[in-house]
Amino acid sequence: MSIGGGDSSSTFEEINVTPLTDVFLVLLVIMILIAPIIDKSDLKIKPPDTRNAKKEEESKGITIDIDKDGNIAVNAKAVAKGATSEDLQTLLKDFQKKTGKEDVPVTVNADSESKQRDVVAVMTAAAAVGIKRMRVATMQESGY
């Protein structure tokens, strides 16, 4: 290999690493600047510990419990395993009539391993009967 136009005695024998080093240093600086931003973009959410939380009185609202197997209980009254959304709406309407209020607060206590579809089905049924105040909580551990 020859460099230049006419002189054939000067050959290219070494690689110039200075431009390569410059490129790597620029990439290193970019990574150092971007790394904290990438780390902050992940949502790191730890669910609250509810062992010592005070439970709302049963007379103030409706409590719906959902366990990991999908079993549902409304104010400690078990709902049949194959119950439809209409059955759940009927139960919620009965509890609304007992309290005499249309907008009764509902607390959905879901097991940490319960399926999302069960929780959404309960929330949809509650919304269908006109309940607007609803909260979702984790079930309290029975060992404490």
C-alpha positions as CSV (number, residue, x, y, z in Angstrom):
1,M,0.0,0.0,0.0
2,S,1.3,3.3,-0.8
3,I,0.2,6.7,0.5
4,G,0.3,9.8,-1.6
5,G,0.6,10.2,-5.2
6,G,4.0,9.4,-6.6
7,D,6.4,8.3,-3.9
8,S,6.3,4.5,-3.8
9,S,8.9,4.2,-1.0
10,S,6.6,5.4,1.8
11,T,4.1,2.7,2.8
12,F,1.4,2.7,5.4
13,E,2.6,0.4,8.2
14,E,0.8,1.5,11.4
15,I,-2.9,2.2,12.3
16,N,-3.6,5.6,13.8
17,V,-5.6,4.8,17.0
18,T,-6.2,8.5,18.0
19,P,-9.5,8.9,16.1
20,L,-10.7,5.5,17.4
21,T,-9.8,6.5,21.0
22,D,-11.7,9.8,20.5
23,V,-14.8,8.0,19.3
24,F,-14.7,5.6,22.3
25,L,-14.2,8.5,24.8
26,V,-17.2,10.3,23.3
27,L,-19.4,7.1,23.6
28,L,-18.2,6.7,27.2
29,V,-19.2,10.2,28.1
30,I,-22.6,9.8,26.5
31,M,-23.2,6.5,28.4
32,I,-22.1,8.2,31.7
33,L,-24.6,11.0,31.1
34,I,-27.5,8.8,30.1
35,A,-27.1,6.0,32.7
36,P,-28.9,7.8,35.6
37,I,-31.8,8.7,33.3
38,I,-32.3,5.1,32.2
39,D,-32.2,4.0,35.9
40,K,-34.9,6.4,36.9
41,S,-37.3,5.5,34.1
42,D,-38.2,2.1,35.7
43,L,-41.1,2.2,38.1
44,K,-40.1,0.6,41.4
45,I,-43.3,0.2,43.3
46,K,-43.4,-1.7,46.6
47,P,-46.9,-2.6,47.8
48,P,-47.7,-1.3,51.2
49,D,-47.6,-3.6,54.2
50,T,-51.2,-3.9,55.6
51,R,-50.7,-6.1,58.6
52,N,-51.3,-3.3,61.0
53,A,-53.8,-1.2,59.0
54,K,-57.1,-0.4,60.6
55,K,-60.0,-2.0,58.8
56,E,-63.1,0.1,57.9
57,E,-66.2,-0.7,59.8
58,E,-68.5,-3.2,58.0
59,S,-71.5,-0.9,58.5
60,K,-70.0,2.0,56.6
61,G,-69.7,0.2,53.3
62,I,-69.5,-3.0,51.3
63,T,-66.4,-5.2,51.5
64,I,-65.6,-7.6,48.7
65,D,-62.9,-10.2,49.3
66,I,-61.2,-12.0,46.4
67,D,-58.8,-14.8,47.1
68,K,-56.1,-16.3,44.8
69,D,-58.5,-19.0,43.5
70,G,-61.1,-16.5,42.3
71,N,-63.6,-17.0,45.2
72,I,-65.5,-13.9,45.9
73,A,-67.3,-12.9,49.2
74,V,-69.4,-9.8,49.6
75,N,-69.5,-8.7,53.3
76,A,-68.3,-12.2,54.3
77,K,-71.1,-13.8,52.3
78,A,-69.7,-16.2,49.8
79,V,-70.7,-15.8,46.1
80,A,-71.2,-19.0,44.1
81,K,-68.1,-20.0,42.1
82,G,-69.8,-19.8,38.7
83,A,-71.6,-16.5,39.5
84,T,-72.1,-14.1,36.7
85,S,-71.7,-10.4,36.7
86,E,-75.4,-10.0,37.0
87,D,-75.5,-12.2,40.1
88,L,-72.8,-9.9,41.7
89,Q,-74.8,-6.8,40.7
90,T,-77.9,-8.2,42.3
91,L,-76.0,-8.8,45.6
92,L,-74.5,-5.3,45.5
93,K,-78.0,-3.8,44.9
94,D,-79.4,-5.7,47.9
95,F,-76.6,-4.3,50.1
96,Q,-77.3,-0.8,48.7
97,K,-81.0,-1.2,49.7
98,K,-80.1,-2.3,53.2
99,T,-78.0,0.8,53.8
100,G,-80.4,3.1,52.1
101,K,-77.7,4.8,50.1
102,E,-77.1,4.7,46.4
103,D,-73.4,5.5,46.5
104,V,-72.1,3.1,49.2
105,P,-68.3,3.0,49.5
106,V,-66.8,-0.3,48.3
107,T,-63.6,-1.8,49.5
108,V,-62.2,-4.6,47.3
109,N,-59.7,-6.7,49.3
110,A,-57.8,-8.7,46.7
111,D,-55.2,-11.4,47.5
112,S,-51.8,-10.5,46.1
113,E,-52.0,-13.6,43.9
114,S,-55.5,-13.1,42.7
115,K,-56.1,-12.7,39.0
116,Q,-56.6,-9.3,37.5
117,R,-59.7,-10.4,35.6
118,D,-61.5,-11.3,38.9
119,V,-60.7,-7.8,40.3
120,V,-61.8,-6.1,37.1
121,A,-65.0,-8.1,37.0
122,V,-65.9,-7.0,40.5
123,M,-65.1,-3.4,39.8
124,T,-67.1,-3.5,36.6
125,A,-70.1,-5.0,38.4
126,A,-69.9,-2.3,41.1
127,A,-69.7,0.5,38.6
128,A,-72.7,-1.0,36.8
129,V,-74.9,-0.6,39.9
130,G,-73.8,3.1,40.3
131,I,-71.1,2.8,42.9
132,K,-68.6,5.6,42.4
133,R,-66.5,5.4,45.6
134,M,-64.3,2.3,45.4
135,R,-60.9,1.4,46.7
136,V,-58.7,-1.7,46.2
137,A,-56.6,-3.0,49.0
138,T,-54.5,-6.1,49.7
139,M,-55.9,-8.8,52.0
140,Q,-54.6,-8.7,55.5
141,E,-52.5,-11.7,56.5
142,S,-54.3,-13.9,59.0
143,G,-51.2,-14.9,60.9
144,Y,-50.9,-11.6,62.7
